[in-house]
Amino acid sequence: MLSVSEAQAVVLNHASVLSPVQSAVSVDLLGQVLAEDIASDLDMPPFDKSLMDGFAIRSADLPQGHATLSIIEEVTAGQTPHRVLEAMQATRIMTGAPIPVGADAVVMIERTKLVRDRL
């Protein structure tokens, strides 16, 4: 049996670099690999979005890493936040949804606990 480094050496000894080929963009290029990096001249989507389900918050409201915040709205992917996040508030947010104005962090849903209103 070959070690990992021996197996890598065998593969590299039988591999060769392919020369780049220029081609017009078409469906025939599916499965091909770019020969060089490309960069977009615009951001897409054109807003900061949540990368997880959770709560958009102001990190300054959690100096010890935990706090009880008021949920002011829920924003799903495809929706736009309608309210600015203020002190001690949170917005329930889904993956891909725009982060509301005032928020600078998203806490994943698995790290939160819903607390009912205390009367």
N, C-alpha and C positions, 0 to 999 in steps of 0.2 A: 504494500500500500504506500502511496506517495504522501509526503507531508504537504501541507498547504503551500509552502514556499516552493517545493519541487514542482507541484502541479502548476503553479503560476509561471514558473520558468518554462515549462513545456509549452503552455499556451502562448506566452510571449515570444518564444523561439519560432512558432509557426504563424504568428500574426504579422501583418504588414500594414503600413499606413496607406490608406486610399487617397488618391489625388482628388481635390475638390472638383466638382462639376457644376457649371452654371446651367440653370434651367428656369423656365418661366413657372410661376406659381400655378399649380394645377392639382387635381386630385391624384395624379400619377405620383406625386411626391409623398403621399401617405406612407409612413414607415421609414422615411429617410431621416438623416441627422444633419443638422446645420454644421458647416465647416468652421463657422466663427460666430461669436456672440452678436446678437442684435439688441437694440434698445428702442423702446417706444418713446415718442416725443410727447405723449400725453398719458396722464394717469387714468386707469380704468379699473374699477369705477372711479368717478371723480369726487369721491367722498371717503372719509374714514369709516370703515365698516367693522362690525363685530366679527371676530373669528370663532366665536363660540356662543352657545346659548347661555344666558346669565343675566347679570344686572350691570348696566352702565352706571358708574359712580364717579364721585370726585374723590380722588385718593386722599386728599387732605381731611376728609371726614372719617378716615380710619387710621388715626395715628398709631394705635396699638394693634391694628390688623383686624379689628372687628368693631361693629357698631350696629345699632338698630336704626334703619333708614325707612322713610316713607316712600312707597312706590307710587309714582305720579302718573305713569302711563305704560302701555305695552306697545312695542314696535316690532313688527315681523318683517321678514325680508320682503321687499317691494313696497313697504310703507315708509313714510317720512316722519320723524319725530315732530311733534307739534309744540312741545313745551321745553323751555330751557331748564336744565338741571341746576338747582340751587342747593344751598347747604342742607345736609342731612336728608337728601332725596336720592332716589334711585329710579331708573327706568328699566323695566323688564325688557330684554332685547334678545332677538333670535339671531342665529348665524346668518351673516350677510346683510343684516339691517344696518342702516346708517347710525353712527353714534351721535347722540344728541349734543347740542351746544352745551358747554359747561362740564361735560364728562371728560375724564382723562384716563379712564381705566374701565375694564370689564371684568367682573368677578364671575367665574364659571358657576353655573347653577348647582353643581355638585358640592360647592364649598359654601353654600348658603342654607339658611333655615327660615321658613316662613313663620312669622310670629303674628298671631291674630291680634286685632285691636284690643288694647287693654282698657276696659271701662272702669 
